[in-house]
């Protein structure tokens, strides 16, 4: 019985710790979008969450680490299964299904992550710590899109005239937060239109490269 109680207590502590972590990330996200990176402080996030600054520092080394965690949380998408895992589960051999899935996932993630990436990118010239963070996040995006380009190549979907690096550039363009801003935020497109634009656009580039 003691072992069962100890296990239960341990699970309860981990659940509470995760709840605090989620609350910290949500308040940090709200502060970022409202006040920008300059307005994000560990004491400010702690006050908003009703916890101590030490509690925040225990989980995140500083403002840059907290911001990266906010972005990574947004990139998980909606639901219990992370968007990256759902993307990896799409059938690479079925190109229309793969591209349709990528379009839908892009439309799911962009409203969550694009506003944060855009504000970080716009403010990067004013803060060396932020500039480094912004470069790191951009490199993370390139690595992920290159993995997707390699999936296309491995399934035989890349024409001989289209290199993996060029395909990576194409995927980066269609998943760009700037494209989301242009079409959805400024242009008023709904997310369904945006998802189709992404999937059809990638397909069109692959098709034109075959000609």
PyMOL commands that set and color helices and strands:
alter all, ss='L'
color gray80, all
select helices_A, chain A and resi 2-35+37-39+42-49+53-59+63-75+83-88+95-126+128-154+164-174+177-186+191-210
alter helices_A, ss='H'
color red, helices_A
deselect
rebuild
show_as cartoon
